[in-house]
Amino acid sequence: MLMQIKNVRKQFGGVEVLKDVNMEVHKGDVIVILGPSGSGKTTFLRCLNFLEQADGGSLEFDGRVFDLNRASAKEIAQVR
């Protein structure tokens, strides 16, 4: 497995945009994130790139696990 995303959560005010989103990506996979406008696609990608701070969840990449809510600047640089 190349990357595993677990329990990603994000809330804006009282609106929960991402509710425990999970995904696995294996070498050679082609992934499509599809949904209507306002369904959280861009927010999900922004959380994975640390452009938006998730309220919870983890990213396992290259054998290391990163907390999407509490990653340090050094960890963010390593993921990028």
FIKE-796719 format. One record per residue: residue in one letter; x, y, z of N, C-alpha, C, CB in turn. Coordinates in steps of 0.2 Angstrom, whole numbers, plus 2048, in hexadecimal, padded with zeros to 3 digits. Glycine has a CB too. Layout:
N
PT:A:X:Y:Z:X:Y:Z:X:Y:Z:X:Y:Z
...
***
This chain:
80
PT:M:804:7FA:800:800:800:800:804:806:800:7FB:800:806
PT:L:803:80B:7FC:807:811:7FB:805:816:800:806:814:7F4
PT:M:7FE:817:801:7FB:81C:806:7F5:81A:809:7FA:823:802
PT:Q:7F4:81B:80F:7ED:819:812:7EB:81F:816:7EE:813:817
PT:I:7E5:821:815:7E2:827:819:7DC:824:81D:7DF:82C:814
PT:K:7DC:826:824:7D8:823:828:7D4:829:82C:7DB:81F:82D
PT:N:7CD:828:82C:7C9:82D:831:7CA:834:830:7CA:82B:838
PT:V:7CB:837:82A:7CC:83E:829:7C5:841:82B:7CE:83F:822
PT:R:7C6:846:82F:7C0:84A:831:7C1:852:831:7BE:849:839
PT:K:7BD:856:82E:7BD:85D:82E:7B6:860:82E:7C1:85F:827
PT:Q:7B6:865:833:7B0:869:834:7B1:870:833:7AE:867:83B
PT:F:7AD:874:830:7AD:87B:82F:7A7:87D:833:7AD:87D:828
PT:G:7A8:881:839:7A2:883:83D:79F:87D:840:79D:888:839
PT:G:798:87C:83F:794:877:841:793:872:83B:78E:879:843
PT:V:796:873:835:795:86E:830:79B:869:82F:794:872:829
PT:E:79A:863:830:79F:85E:82F:79F:85C:827:79D:857:833
PT:V:7A5:85E:825:7A6:85D:81D:7A9:856:81C:7AB:863:81B
PT:L:7AE:854:820:7B1:84E:81F:7AF:849:825:7B8:84E:81E
PT:K:7AC:844:824:7AA:83F:82A:7AE:839:829:7A3:83E:82A
PT:D:7B3:838:82D:7B7:832:82D:7B8:82F:826:7B3:82C:831
PT:V:7BC:832:822:7BD:830:81B:7C3:82C:81B:7BE:836:816
PT:N:7C3:826:818:7C8:821:818:7CA:81F:810:7C6:81B:81B
PT:M:7D0:81E:80F:7D2:81C:808:7D9:819:808:7D2:823:804
PT:E:7DA:814:804:7E0:811:803:7E2:812:7FB:7E0:809:805
PT:V:7E9:813:7FA:7EB:814:7F4:7F1:80F:7F3:7EE:81B:7F2
PT:H:7F1:80B:7EE:7F6:806:7ED:7FA:808:7E7:7F3:7FF:7EC
PT:K:800:805:7E6:804:807:7E0:801:805:7DA:80B:803:7E1
PT:G:800:80A:7D5:7FD:809:7CF:7F6:80B:7CF:7FE:802:7CD
PT:D:7F3:80D:7D4:7EC:80F:7D5:7EB:815:7D1:7E9:80F:7DC
PT:V:7E5:816:7CE:7E3:81D:7CC:7DD:81E:7D0:7E2:81C:7C4
PT:I:7DD:824:7D3:7D8:826:7D8:7D4:82C:7D5:7DA:827:7DF
PT:V:7CD:82B:7D6:7C9:831:7D4:7C5:833:7DA:7C4:82F:7CE
PT:I:7C5:839:7DB:7C0:83C:7E1:7BB:83F:7DD:7C4:840:7E6
PT:L:7B5:83D:7DE:7AF:83F:7DA:7A9:841:7DF:7AD:83A:7D5
PT:G:7A6:846:7DD:7A0:848:7E1:79D:84F:7DF:7A2:848:7E9
PT:P:797:850:7E2:795:857:7E0:798:85D:7E3:78D:857:7E2
PT:S:797:863:7E1:79A:869:7E4:798:869:7EB:797:86F:7E0
PT:G:79D:86B:7EF:79C:86C:7F6:79C:865:7FA:796:86F:7F7
PT:S:79E:860:7F7:79E:859:7FB:7A5:858:7FF:79D:854:7F6
PT:G:7AA:85C:7FE:7B0:85B:802:7B6:859:7FE:7AF:857:808
PT:K:7B6:858:7F8:7BB:856:7F4:7C2:85A:7F5:7B9:855:7EC
PT:T:7C1:860:7F4:7C7:865:7F4:7C9:865:7FC:7C5:86C:7F2
PT:T:7C5:865:800:7C7:865:807:7CA:85F:809:7C0:866:80C
PT:F:7C8:859:807:7CC:853:808:7D3:853:805:7C8:84D:805
PT:L:7D4:856:7FF:7DB:856:7FC:7DF:85B:800:7DA:858:7F5
PT:R:7DC:861:802:7E0:866:806:7E2:863:80C:7DB:86C:807
PT:C:7DE:85F:810:7E0:85C:816:7E6:857:815:7DA:859:819
PT:L:7E6:854:810:7EB:84F:80E:7F2:852:80D:7E9:84A:809
PT:N:7F1:858:80A:7F7:85C:808:7F9:861:80E:7F6:860:802
PT:F:7F5:861:813:7F7:866:819:7F6:86D:817:7FE:864:81C
PT:L:7F2:86E:812:7F0:875:811:7EA:877:815:7EE:876:809
PT:E:7E6:872:818:7E1:873:81C:7E2:86F:822:7DA:872:819
PT:Q:7E1:871:828:7E2:86C:82E:7DC:868:82F:7E4:870:834
PT:A:7DC:862:82F:7D7:85D:830:7D5:85D:838:7D8:856:82E
PT:D:7CF:85C:839:7CD:85B:841:7CF:854:843:7C6:85C:842
PT:G:7D1:850:83F:7D3:849:841:7D5:845:83B:7CE:846:846
PT:G:7D8:83F:83D:7DA:83B:837:7E1:83A:837:7D7:83D:831
PT:S:7E3:835:833:7EB:833:832:7EC:832:82B:7ED:82E:837
PT:L:7F2:833:829:7F5:831:822:7FB:82D:823:7F6:838:81E
PT:E:7FB:827:820:800:822:820:803:823:819:7FF:81B:822
PT:F:80A:825:819:80D:826:812:814:824:813:80C:82D:810
PT:D:816:820:80E:81D:81D:80E:81F:81A:815:822:823:80D
PT:G:81B:817:818:81C:813:81E:81C:817:824:823:810:81D
PT:R:81A:81D:824:81A:822:82A:813:824:82B:81F:828:829
PT:V:811:825:831:80A:827:832:80A:82F:835:806:823:838
PT:F:806:833:832:805:83A:833:7FE:83C:836:807:83E:82D
PT:D:7FE:83F:83B:7F8:842:83E:7F6:848:83A:7F8:843:846
PT:L:7F0:848:837:7EE:84D:833:7EC:853:837:7E8:84B:82E
PT:N:7EB:852:83D:7E9:858:842:7EF:85B:845:7E4:856:847
PT:R:7F4:857:846:7FA:859:84B:801:859:847:7FA:856:851
PT:A:801:858:841:808:857:83E:80C:85E:83E:807:856:836
PT:S:812:85C:840:817:862:841:819:865:83A:81D:860:845
PT:A:81C:86A:83A:81F:86D:833:824:869:830:822:874:835
PT:K:828:865:834:82D:860:831:829:85B:82E:831:85E:837
PT:E:824:858:831:820:852:82E:81D:854:828:81B:850:833
PT:I:81A:85A:828:816:85D:822:81B:85D:81C:813:864:823
PT:A:821:860:81D:826:860:818:828:859:816:82C:864:81B
PT:Q:828:854:81A:82A:84D:818:825:84A:813:82B:849:81E
PT:V:81F:84C:815:819:849:811:819:84C:80A:812:84A:814
PT:R:81A:853:80A:81A:856:803:820:855:7FF:81A:85E:805
***
